[in-house]
Amino acid sequence: MKTLFSTIARFFAKPTTKTPLGRSFFSFQSTGEVIRAESHLAKAGFSSTIMGPPPWLQTGCDMVLVIDGIQAPAILRCLNKAGIVPEQHYPMSDDMLSPVSLVRVTDFGQWFMVQAANMKITVDKSQGTIVNVSGGGCPDVPYLAKILVGQSIATSEEPRLRGQTLCSYALQKAFEEAKKRWMQENHG
């Protein structure tokens, strides 16, 4: 019975002020805030990863920022100084609290597709040519697709250099993973 109440209490708990061990994550009001936080922390020398929230926390096109829990107080101070305020801090103590990867890879034989959030990039395995870009719904997706399709994944311009939206951010993550995978398989 005590375990049940502990689990319920933890679920409804306010952000912790104790230094958590292991990994933890911050949730934010908007995906734009998550992207700003990741960028700001990288410039400040902190390591972080954007992931999808656990299923029970999802409310739409969401992302959370996964950090080293030991650094949570310092990271929170860094973000607050920049005017970036997380909604909640969650220590990752069990699978229920584990974020999910935004990146998935599907093998189609001659091609492989990398999906990051709602954006997908498909690459010809033998040539490294980007054969398709799809997903999203943001206004810059057709523009980015026009730039990328037909280009080599090894030498193409990165989507982040031309994109301005959440979709371009997700496409950048897919692009990075596709490039890494193609380079490992062909130059490995």
PyMOL CGO cylinders between C-alpha atoms (Angstrom):
from pymol import cmd
from pymol.cgo import CYLINDER

trace = [
    CYLINDER, 0.00, 0.00, 0.00, 2.87, 2.34, 0.84, 0.3, 1, 1, 1, 1, 1, 1,
    CYLINDER, 2.87, 2.34, 0.84, 4.35, 1.76, -2.66, 0.3, 1, 1, 1, 1, 1, 1,
    CYLINDER, 4.35, 1.76, -2.66, 1.06, 2.72, -4.29, 0.3, 1, 1, 1, 1, 1, 1,
    CYLINDER, 1.06, 2.72, -4.29, 0.89, 5.98, -2.35, 0.3, 1, 1, 1, 1, 1, 1,
    CYLINDER, 0.89, 5.98, -2.35, 4.56, 6.68, -3.07, 0.3, 1, 1, 1, 1, 1, 1,
    CYLINDER, 4.56, 6.68, -3.07, 3.94, 6.22, -6.80, 0.3, 1, 1, 1, 1, 1, 1,
    CYLINDER, 3.94, 6.22, -6.80, 0.86, 8.47, -6.73, 0.3, 1, 1, 1, 1, 1, 1,
    CYLINDER, 0.86, 8.47, -6.73, 2.68, 11.10, -4.68, 0.3, 1, 1, 1, 1, 1, 1,
    CYLINDER, 2.68, 11.10, -4.68, 5.61, 11.07, -7.09, 0.3, 1, 1, 1, 1, 1, 1,
    CYLINDER, 5.61, 11.07, -7.09, 3.27, 11.41, -10.07, 0.3, 1, 1, 1, 1, 1, 1,
    CYLINDER, 3.27, 11.41, -10.07, 1.65, 14.56, -8.65, 0.3, 1, 1, 1, 1, 1, 1,
    CYLINDER, 1.65, 14.56, -8.65, 4.81, 15.95, -7.10, 0.3, 1, 1, 1, 1, 1, 1,
    CYLINDER, 4.81, 15.95, -7.10, 6.01, 19.45, -7.88, 0.3, 1, 1, 1, 1, 1, 1,
    CYLINDER, 6.01, 19.45, -7.88, 9.45, 19.84, -9.49, 0.3, 1, 1, 1, 1, 1, 1,
    CYLINDER, 9.45, 19.84, -9.49, 12.11, 18.46, -7.23, 0.3, 1, 1, 1, 1, 1, 1,
    CYLINDER, 12.11, 18.46, -7.23, 14.71, 20.70, -5.61, 0.3, 1, 1, 1, 1, 1, 1,
    CYLINDER, 14.71, 20.70, -5.61, 16.90, 17.74, -4.65, 0.3, 1, 1, 1, 1, 1, 1,
    CYLINDER, 16.90, 17.74, -4.65, 19.73, 16.77, -6.94, 0.3, 1, 1, 1, 1, 1, 1,
    CYLINDER, 19.73, 16.77, -6.94, 18.50, 13.70, -8.79, 0.3, 1, 1, 1, 1, 1, 1,
    CYLINDER, 18.50, 13.70, -8.79, 20.81, 10.87, -9.77, 0.3, 1, 1, 1, 1, 1, 1,
    CYLINDER, 20.81, 10.87, -9.77, 21.05, 9.60, -13.31, 0.3, 1, 1, 1, 1, 1, 1,
    CYLINDER, 21.05, 9.60, -13.31, 19.15, 11.27, -16.11, 0.3, 1, 1, 1, 1, 1, 1,
    CYLINDER, 19.15, 11.27, -16.11, 16.19, 13.56, -15.80, 0.3, 1, 1, 1, 1, 1, 1,
    CYLINDER, 16.19, 13.56, -15.80, 14.22, 15.78, -18.13, 0.3, 1, 1, 1, 1, 1, 1,
    CYLINDER, 14.22, 15.78, -18.13, 12.53, 19.15, -18.32, 0.3, 1, 1, 1, 1, 1, 1,
    CYLINDER, 12.53, 19.15, -18.32, 9.18, 19.75, -19.96, 0.3, 1, 1, 1, 1, 1, 1,
    CYLINDER, 9.18, 19.75, -19.96, 8.41, 23.12, -21.54, 0.3, 1, 1, 1, 1, 1, 1,
    CYLINDER, 8.41, 23.12, -21.54, 5.33, 25.04, -22.61, 0.3, 1, 1, 1, 1, 1, 1,
    CYLINDER, 5.33, 25.04, -22.61, 6.22, 24.85, -26.31, 0.3, 1, 1, 1, 1, 1, 1,
    CYLINDER, 6.22, 24.85, -26.31, 8.54, 23.02, -28.66, 0.3, 1, 1, 1, 1, 1, 1,
    CYLINDER, 8.54, 23.02, -28.66, 10.18, 26.32, -29.53, 0.3, 1, 1, 1, 1, 1, 1,
    CYLINDER, 10.18, 26.32, -29.53, 11.21, 26.69, -25.88, 0.3, 1, 1, 1, 1, 1, 1,
    CYLINDER, 11.21, 26.69, -25.88, 12.79, 23.20, -25.92, 0.3, 1, 1, 1, 1, 1, 1,
    CYLINDER, 12.79, 23.20, -25.92, 14.82, 24.09, -29.00, 0.3, 1, 1, 1, 1, 1, 1,
    CYLINDER, 14.82, 24.09, -29.00, 15.92, 27.41, -27.47, 0.3, 1, 1, 1, 1, 1, 1,
    CYLINDER, 15.92, 27.41, -27.47, 16.89, 25.62, -24.24, 0.3, 1, 1, 1, 1, 1, 1,
    CYLINDER, 16.89, 25.62, -24.24, 18.98, 22.99, -26.07, 0.3, 1, 1, 1, 1, 1, 1,
    CYLINDER, 18.98, 22.99, -26.07, 20.78, 25.67, -28.07, 0.3, 1, 1, 1, 1, 1, 1,
    CYLINDER, 20.78, 25.67, -28.07, 21.42, 27.84, -25.01, 0.3, 1, 1, 1, 1, 1, 1,
    CYLINDER, 21.42, 27.84, -25.01, 22.71, 24.91, -22.96, 0.3, 1, 1, 1, 1, 1, 1,
    CYLINDER, 22.71, 24.91, -22.96, 25.05, 23.81, -25.77, 0.3, 1, 1, 1, 1, 1, 1,
    CYLINDER, 25.05, 23.81, -25.77, 26.55, 27.31, -25.87, 0.3, 1, 1, 1, 1, 1, 1,
    CYLINDER, 26.55, 27.31, -25.87, 26.95, 27.20, -22.08, 0.3, 1, 1, 1, 1, 1, 1,
    CYLINDER, 26.95, 27.20, -22.08, 28.76, 23.84, -22.29, 0.3, 1, 1, 1, 1, 1, 1,
    CYLINDER, 28.76, 23.84, -22.29, 25.98, 21.56, -21.00, 0.3, 1, 1, 1, 1, 1, 1,
    CYLINDER, 25.98, 21.56, -21.00, 25.03, 18.32, -22.71, 0.3, 1, 1, 1, 1, 1, 1,
    CYLINDER, 25.03, 18.32, -22.71, 21.34, 17.71, -23.44, 0.3, 1, 1, 1, 1, 1, 1,
    CYLINDER, 21.34, 17.71, -23.44, 19.18, 15.71, -25.81, 0.3, 1, 1, 1, 1, 1, 1,
    CYLINDER, 19.18, 15.71, -25.81, 15.75, 16.49, -27.18, 0.3, 1, 1, 1, 1, 1, 1,
    CYLINDER, 15.75, 16.49, -27.18, 13.39, 13.52, -27.08, 0.3, 1, 1, 1, 1, 1, 1,
    CYLINDER, 13.39, 13.52, -27.08, 9.69, 12.81, -27.15, 0.3, 1, 1, 1, 1, 1, 1,
    CYLINDER, 9.69, 12.81, -27.15, 7.97, 12.84, -23.76, 0.3, 1, 1, 1, 1, 1, 1,
    CYLINDER, 7.97, 12.84, -23.76, 6.73, 9.67, -22.10, 0.3, 1, 1, 1, 1, 1, 1,
    CYLINDER, 6.73, 9.67, -22.10, 3.28, 8.69, -23.41, 0.3, 1, 1, 1, 1, 1, 1,
    CYLINDER, 3.28, 8.69, -23.41, 1.45, 9.87, -20.29, 0.3, 1, 1, 1, 1, 1, 1,
    CYLINDER, 1.45, 9.87, -20.29, 2.88, 13.39, -20.73, 0.3, 1, 1, 1, 1, 1, 1,
    CYLINDER, 2.88, 13.39, -20.73, 2.22, 13.79, -24.47, 0.3, 1, 1, 1, 1, 1, 1,
    CYLINDER, 2.22, 13.79, -24.47, -0.29, 16.44, -25.50, 0.3, 1, 1, 1, 1, 1, 1,
    CYLINDER, -0.29, 16.44, -25.50, 0.52, 16.90, -29.20, 0.3, 1, 1, 1, 1, 1, 1,
    CYLINDER, 0.52, 16.90, -29.20, 3.74, 17.78, -31.02, 0.3, 1, 1, 1, 1, 1, 1,
    CYLINDER, 3.74, 17.78, -31.02, 5.79, 17.63, -27.81, 0.3, 1, 1, 1, 1, 1, 1,
    CYLINDER, 5.79, 17.63, -27.81, 9.43, 17.38, -26.92, 0.3, 1, 1, 1, 1, 1, 1,
    CYLINDER, 9.43, 17.38, -26.92, 11.34, 17.25, -23.64, 0.3, 1, 1, 1, 1, 1, 1,
    CYLINDER, 11.34, 17.25, -23.64, 14.94, 18.06, -22.85, 0.3, 1, 1, 1, 1, 1, 1,
    CYLINDER, 14.94, 18.06, -22.85, 16.89, 15.17, -21.30, 0.3, 1, 1, 1, 1, 1, 1,
    CYLINDER, 16.89, 15.17, -21.30, 19.84, 16.14, -19.11, 0.3, 1, 1, 1, 1, 1, 1,
    CYLINDER, 19.84, 16.14, -19.11, 22.29, 14.68, -16.63, 0.3, 1, 1, 1, 1, 1, 1,
    CYLINDER, 22.29, 14.68, -16.63, 20.28, 14.78, -13.41, 0.3, 1, 1, 1, 1, 1, 1,
    CYLINDER, 20.28, 14.78, -13.41, 23.32, 15.70, -11.34, 0.3, 1, 1, 1, 1, 1, 1,
    CYLINDER, 23.32, 15.70, -11.34, 23.57, 18.96, -13.29, 0.3, 1, 1, 1, 1, 1, 1,
    CYLINDER, 23.57, 18.96, -13.29, 19.86, 19.82, -12.98, 0.3, 1, 1, 1, 1, 1, 1,
    CYLINDER, 19.86, 19.82, -12.98, 20.29, 22.71, -10.49, 0.3, 1, 1, 1, 1, 1, 1,
    CYLINDER, 20.29, 22.71, -10.49, 23.09, 24.33, -12.54, 0.3, 1, 1, 1, 1, 1, 1,
    CYLINDER, 23.09, 24.33, -12.54, 21.15, 23.82, -15.78, 0.3, 1, 1, 1, 1, 1, 1,
    CYLINDER, 21.15, 23.82, -15.78, 18.02, 25.31, -14.26, 0.3, 1, 1, 1, 1, 1, 1,
    CYLINDER, 18.02, 25.31, -14.26, 19.98, 28.39, -13.13, 0.3, 1, 1, 1, 1, 1, 1,
    CYLINDER, 19.98, 28.39, -13.13, 21.51, 28.71, -16.61, 0.3, 1, 1, 1, 1, 1, 1,
    CYLINDER, 21.51, 28.71, -16.61, 18.10, 28.51, -18.29, 0.3, 1, 1, 1, 1, 1, 1,
    CYLINDER, 18.10, 28.51, -18.29, 16.45, 30.90, -15.83, 0.3, 1, 1, 1, 1, 1, 1,
    CYLINDER, 16.45, 30.90, -15.83, 19.18, 33.51, -16.43, 0.3, 1, 1, 1, 1, 1, 1,
    CYLINDER, 19.18, 33.51, -16.43, 18.35, 33.31, -20.15, 0.3, 1, 1, 1, 1, 1, 1,
    CYLINDER, 18.35, 33.31, -20.15, 14.62, 33.72, -19.46, 0.3, 1, 1, 1, 1, 1, 1,
    CYLINDER, 14.62, 33.72, -19.46, 13.89, 30.11, -20.46, 0.3, 1, 1, 1, 1, 1, 1,
    CYLINDER, 13.89, 30.11, -20.46, 11.71, 28.57, -17.78, 0.3, 1, 1, 1, 1, 1, 1,
    CYLINDER, 11.71, 28.57, -17.78, 10.89, 24.85, -17.83, 0.3, 1, 1, 1, 1, 1, 1,
    CYLINDER, 10.89, 24.85, -17.83, 7.39, 23.88, -16.76, 0.3, 1, 1, 1, 1, 1, 1,
    CYLINDER, 7.39, 23.88, -16.76, 8.43, 20.81, -14.81, 0.3, 1, 1, 1, 1, 1, 1,
    CYLINDER, 8.43, 20.81, -14.81, 11.48, 18.75, -13.86, 0.3, 1, 1, 1, 1, 1, 1,
    CYLINDER, 11.48, 18.75, -13.86, 11.15, 14.95, -13.86, 0.3, 1, 1, 1, 1, 1, 1,
    CYLINDER, 11.15, 14.95, -13.86, 13.82, 12.61, -12.49, 0.3, 1, 1, 1, 1, 1, 1,
    CYLINDER, 13.82, 12.61, -12.49, 13.88, 9.48, -14.64, 0.3, 1, 1, 1, 1, 1, 1,
    CYLINDER, 13.88, 9.48, -14.64, 13.53, 6.81, -11.99, 0.3, 1, 1, 1, 1, 1, 1,
    CYLINDER, 13.53, 6.81, -11.99, 11.65, 4.15, -13.95, 0.3, 1, 1, 1, 1, 1, 1,
    CYLINDER, 11.65, 4.15, -13.95, 10.33, 3.28, -17.40, 0.3, 1, 1, 1, 1, 1, 1,
    CYLINDER, 10.33, 3.28, -17.40, 7.13, 5.24, -16.79, 0.3, 1, 1, 1, 1, 1, 1,
    CYLINDER, 7.13, 5.24, -16.79, 9.20, 8.41, -16.79, 0.3, 1, 1, 1, 1, 1, 1,
    CYLINDER, 9.20, 8.41, -16.79, 11.49, 7.56, -19.71, 0.3, 1, 1, 1, 1, 1, 1,
    CYLINDER, 11.49, 7.56, -19.71, 11.26, 9.79, -22.77, 0.3, 1, 1, 1, 1, 1, 1,
    CYLINDER, 11.26, 9.79, -22.77, 11.07, 8.15, -26.18, 0.3, 1, 1, 1, 1, 1, 1,
    CYLINDER, 11.07, 8.15, -26.18, 13.48, 8.64, -29.05, 0.3, 1, 1, 1, 1, 1, 1,
    CYLINDER, 13.48, 8.64, -29.05, 12.40, 11.09, -31.72, 0.3, 1, 1, 1, 1, 1, 1,
    CYLINDER, 12.40, 11.09, -31.72, 14.40, 9.18, -34.34, 0.3, 1, 1, 1, 1, 1, 1,
    CYLINDER, 14.40, 9.18, -34.34, 13.37, 5.90, -35.99, 0.3, 1, 1, 1, 1, 1, 1,
    CYLINDER, 13.37, 5.90, -35.99, 15.00, 4.12, -38.94, 0.3, 1, 1, 1, 1, 1, 1,
    CYLINDER, 15.00, 4.12, -38.94, 13.18, 1.89, -41.44, 0.3, 1, 1, 1, 1, 1, 1,
    CYLINDER, 13.18, 1.89, -41.44, 15.00, -0.29, -43.99, 0.3, 1, 1, 1, 1, 1, 1,
    CYLINDER, 15.00, -0.29, -43.99, 13.30, -0.60, -47.38, 0.3, 1, 1, 1, 1, 1, 1,
    CYLINDER, 13.30, -0.60, -47.38, 15.98, -2.74, -49.05, 0.3, 1, 1, 1, 1, 1, 1,
    CYLINDER, 15.98, -2.74, -49.05, 17.44, -0.34, -51.62, 0.3, 1, 1, 1, 1, 1, 1,
    CYLINDER, 17.44, -0.34, -51.62, 16.62, 2.67, -49.42, 0.3, 1, 1, 1, 1, 1, 1,
    CYLINDER, 16.62, 2.67, -49.42, 16.45, 3.55, -45.76, 0.3, 1, 1, 1, 1, 1, 1,
    CYLINDER, 16.45, 3.55, -45.76, 14.21, 6.14, -44.18, 0.3, 1, 1, 1, 1, 1, 1,
    CYLINDER, 14.21, 6.14, -44.18, 14.99, 8.11, -41.06, 0.3, 1, 1, 1, 1, 1, 1,
    CYLINDER, 14.99, 8.11, -41.06, 12.06, 9.67, -39.24, 0.3, 1, 1, 1, 1, 1, 1,
    CYLINDER, 12.06, 9.67, -39.24, 12.57, 12.32, -36.57, 0.3, 1, 1, 1, 1, 1, 1,
    CYLINDER, 12.57, 12.32, -36.57, 9.32, 13.38, -34.95, 0.3, 1, 1, 1, 1, 1, 1,
    CYLINDER, 9.32, 13.38, -34.95, 7.03, 14.02, -37.93, 0.3, 1, 1, 1, 1, 1, 1,
    CYLINDER, 7.03, 14.02, -37.93, 9.74, 14.53, -40.58, 0.3, 1, 1, 1, 1, 1, 1,
    CYLINDER, 9.74, 14.53, -40.58, 11.19, 11.81, -42.82, 0.3, 1, 1, 1, 1, 1, 1,
    CYLINDER, 11.19, 11.81, -42.82, 14.20, 11.65, -45.12, 0.3, 1, 1, 1, 1, 1, 1,
    CYLINDER, 14.20, 11.65, -45.12, 14.79, 8.67, -47.44, 0.3, 1, 1, 1, 1, 1, 1,
    CYLINDER, 14.79, 8.67, -47.44, 18.23, 7.82, -48.84, 0.3, 1, 1, 1, 1, 1, 1,
    CYLINDER, 18.23, 7.82, -48.84, 19.36, 5.44, -51.59, 0.3, 1, 1, 1, 1, 1, 1,
    CYLINDER, 19.36, 5.44, -51.59, 21.76, 3.05, -49.83, 0.3, 1, 1, 1, 1, 1, 1,
    CYLINDER, 21.76, 3.05, -49.83, 24.11, 2.50, -52.77, 0.3, 1, 1, 1, 1, 1, 1,
    CYLINDER, 24.11, 2.50, -52.77, 24.54, 6.10, -53.93, 0.3, 1, 1, 1, 1, 1, 1,
    CYLINDER, 24.54, 6.10, -53.93, 23.76, 8.12, -50.79, 0.3, 1, 1, 1, 1, 1, 1,
    CYLINDER, 23.76, 8.12, -50.79, 21.26, 10.19, -52.77, 0.3, 1, 1, 1, 1, 1, 1,
    CYLINDER, 21.26, 10.19, -52.77, 18.38, 11.77, -50.91, 0.3, 1, 1, 1, 1, 1, 1,
    CYLINDER, 18.38, 11.77, -50.91, 15.32, 10.47, -52.76, 0.3, 1, 1, 1, 1, 1, 1,
    CYLINDER, 15.32, 10.47, -52.76, 12.50, 11.88, -50.63, 0.3, 1, 1, 1, 1, 1, 1,
    CYLINDER, 12.50, 11.88, -50.63, 11.74, 14.37, -47.88, 0.3, 1, 1, 1, 1, 1, 1,
    CYLINDER, 11.74, 14.37, -47.88, 8.26, 14.32, -46.36, 0.3, 1, 1, 1, 1, 1, 1,
    CYLINDER, 8.26, 14.32, -46.36, 6.18, 15.06, -43.31, 0.3, 1, 1, 1, 1, 1, 1,
    CYLINDER, 6.18, 15.06, -43.31, 5.55, 18.09, -41.22, 0.3, 1, 1, 1, 1, 1, 1,
    CYLINDER, 5.55, 18.09, -41.22, 3.11, 20.62, -42.49, 0.3, 1, 1, 1, 1, 1, 1,
    CYLINDER, 3.11, 20.62, -42.49, 5.28, 23.66, -41.89, 0.3, 1, 1, 1, 1, 1, 1,
    CYLINDER, 5.28, 23.66, -41.89, 5.61, 26.21, -44.69, 0.3, 1, 1, 1, 1, 1, 1,
    CYLINDER, 5.61, 26.21, -44.69, 9.33, 25.59, -45.26, 0.3, 1, 1, 1, 1, 1, 1,
    CYLINDER, 9.33, 25.59, -45.26, 9.07, 21.81, -45.86, 0.3, 1, 1, 1, 1, 1, 1,
    CYLINDER, 9.07, 21.81, -45.86, 8.48, 22.00, -49.65, 0.3, 1, 1, 1, 1, 1, 1,
    CYLINDER, 8.48, 22.00, -49.65, 11.36, 24.46, -49.96, 0.3, 1, 1, 1, 1, 1, 1,
    CYLINDER, 11.36, 24.46, -49.96, 13.70, 22.20, -47.96, 0.3, 1, 1, 1, 1, 1, 1,
    CYLINDER, 13.70, 22.20, -47.96, 12.60, 19.14, -49.96, 0.3, 1, 1, 1, 1, 1, 1,
    CYLINDER, 12.60, 19.14, -49.96, 13.38, 20.94, -53.21, 0.3, 1, 1, 1, 1, 1, 1,
    CYLINDER, 13.38, 20.94, -53.21, 16.87, 21.78, -51.97, 0.3, 1, 1, 1, 1, 1, 1,
    CYLINDER, 16.87, 21.78, -51.97, 17.64, 18.29, -50.59, 0.3, 1, 1, 1, 1, 1, 1,
    CYLINDER, 17.64, 18.29, -50.59, 16.07, 15.76, -52.99, 0.3, 1, 1, 1, 1, 1, 1,
    CYLINDER, 16.07, 15.76, -52.99, 18.63, 14.56, -55.53, 0.3, 1, 1, 1, 1, 1, 1,
    CYLINDER, 18.63, 14.56, -55.53, 21.59, 15.67, -53.41, 0.3, 1, 1, 1, 1, 1, 1,
    CYLINDER, 21.59, 15.67, -53.41, 24.16, 13.42, -51.75, 0.3, 1, 1, 1, 1, 1, 1,
    CYLINDER, 24.16, 13.42, -51.75, 23.54, 12.95, -48.02, 0.3, 1, 1, 1, 1, 1, 1,
    CYLINDER, 23.54, 12.95, -48.02, 27.34, 13.21, -47.56, 0.3, 1, 1, 1, 1, 1, 1,
    CYLINDER, 27.34, 13.21, -47.56, 27.71, 16.69, -49.09, 0.3, 1, 1, 1, 1, 1, 1,
    CYLINDER, 27.71, 16.69, -49.09, 24.26, 18.29, -49.04, 0.3, 1, 1, 1, 1, 1, 1,
    CYLINDER, 24.26, 18.29, -49.04, 23.58, 21.52, -47.22, 0.3, 1, 1, 1, 1, 1, 1,
    CYLINDER, 23.58, 21.52, -47.22, 22.07, 20.92, -43.79, 0.3, 1, 1, 1, 1, 1, 1,
    CYLINDER, 22.07, 20.92, -43.79, 18.35, 21.74, -43.40, 0.3, 1, 1, 1, 1, 1, 1,
    CYLINDER, 18.35, 21.74, -43.40, 19.02, 23.93, -40.34, 0.3, 1, 1, 1, 1, 1, 1,
    CYLINDER, 19.02, 23.93, -40.34, 20.84, 26.43, -42.56, 0.3, 1, 1, 1, 1, 1, 1,
    CYLINDER, 20.84, 26.43, -42.56, 17.66, 27.23, -44.50, 0.3, 1, 1, 1, 1, 1, 1,
    CYLINDER, 17.66, 27.23, -44.50, 14.77, 26.14, -42.28, 0.3, 1, 1, 1, 1, 1, 1,
    CYLINDER, 14.77, 26.14, -42.28, 13.03, 28.26, -39.70, 0.3, 1, 1, 1, 1, 1, 1,
    CYLINDER, 13.03, 28.26, -39.70, 10.42, 25.97, -38.14, 0.3, 1, 1, 1, 1, 1, 1,
    CYLINDER, 10.42, 25.97, -38.14, 9.98, 23.01, -35.82, 0.3, 1, 1, 1, 1, 1, 1,
    CYLINDER, 9.98, 23.01, -35.82, 9.71, 20.83, -38.94, 0.3, 1, 1, 1, 1, 1, 1,
    CYLINDER, 9.71, 20.83, -38.94, 13.13, 21.98, -40.12, 0.3, 1, 1, 1, 1, 1, 1,
    CYLINDER, 13.13, 21.98, -40.12, 14.53, 21.21, -36.67, 0.3, 1, 1, 1, 1, 1, 1,
    CYLINDER, 14.53, 21.21, -36.67, 13.12, 17.67, -36.84, 0.3, 1, 1, 1, 1, 1, 1,
    CYLINDER, 13.12, 17.67, -36.84, 14.36, 17.31, -40.43, 0.3, 1, 1, 1, 1, 1, 1,
    CYLINDER, 14.36, 17.31, -40.43, 17.85, 18.35, -39.27, 0.3, 1, 1, 1, 1, 1, 1,
    CYLINDER, 17.85, 18.35, -39.27, 17.80, 15.54, -36.68, 0.3, 1, 1, 1, 1, 1, 1,
    CYLINDER, 17.80, 15.54, -36.68, 16.68, 13.04, -39.36, 0.3, 1, 1, 1, 1, 1, 1,
    CYLINDER, 16.68, 13.04, -39.36, 19.35, 14.38, -41.75, 0.3, 1, 1, 1, 1, 1, 1,
    CYLINDER, 19.35, 14.38, -41.75, 22.10, 14.00, -39.14, 0.3, 1, 1, 1, 1, 1, 1,
    CYLINDER, 22.10, 14.00, -39.14, 21.11, 10.40, -38.37, 0.3, 1, 1, 1, 1, 1, 1,
    CYLINDER, 21.11, 10.40, -38.37, 20.78, 9.51, -42.08, 0.3, 1, 1, 1, 1, 1, 1,
    CYLINDER, 20.78, 9.51, -42.08, 24.19, 10.99, -42.84, 0.3, 1, 1, 1, 1, 1, 1,
    CYLINDER, 24.19, 10.99, -42.84, 25.79, 9.18, -39.91, 0.3, 1, 1, 1, 1, 1, 1,
    CYLINDER, 25.79, 9.18, -39.91, 24.26, 5.85, -40.93, 0.3, 1, 1, 1, 1, 1, 1,
    CYLINDER, 24.26, 5.85, -40.93, 25.19, 6.21, -44.60, 0.3, 1, 1, 1, 1, 1, 1,
    CYLINDER, 25.19, 6.21, -44.60, 28.76, 7.21, -43.78, 0.3, 1, 1, 1, 1, 1, 1,
    CYLINDER, 28.76, 7.21, -43.78, 29.15, 4.25, -41.37, 0.3, 1, 1, 1, 1, 1, 1,
    CYLINDER, 29.15, 4.25, -41.37, 27.81, 1.76, -43.91, 0.3, 1, 1, 1, 1, 1, 1,
    CYLINDER, 27.81, 1.76, -43.91, 29.81, 3.09, -46.84, 0.3, 1, 1, 1, 1, 1, 1,
    CYLINDER, 29.81, 3.09, -46.84, 32.97, 4.52, -45.29, 0.3, 1, 1, 1, 1, 1, 1,
    CYLINDER, 32.97, 4.52, -45.29, 32.99, 2.70, -42.09, 0.3, 1, 1, 1, 1, 1, 1,
]
cmd.load_cgo(trace, "trace")
